Amino acid sequence: MRCLQLAALKSPDLVRIDDVVEIHRISRPHIVKVVHQLGKAGYLETVRGRNGGFRLGRPAESITVGEVVRVTEGPLELVECFNAQTNTCPLIGLCELSAKIKEATAAFMAVLDSTSVADIVRNRSELLERIHWVDASN
């Protein structure tokens, strides 16, 4: 999400992998994998080479946090019984805890589904100031 957020902040300019590494103090190999995955999914457009980087592959308004979480994380199986193939719990179908966790997960994802990448950069000026980036659009 941080890669998408930075791409939205800097749009339409490219963001360098090293920008993400420096700003968020995340390992470079991890960010390279994330950018590759987001590029394959169409969320980012990647540009190779010395002056390369990445930018949003779709408008920020059309990318929801929920869809990105589903693509990058897969199904949220917070408890064993959420996965029919690996479940060994004898309480399946009777357990109120799993029902409540399923309900809470659905509510969590509903919030993420209602949040776009554009939403997470609405406070653009403050975000740019905090990360010490110059707003090139002004």
Disulfide bonds with the S-S distance in Angstrom:
none
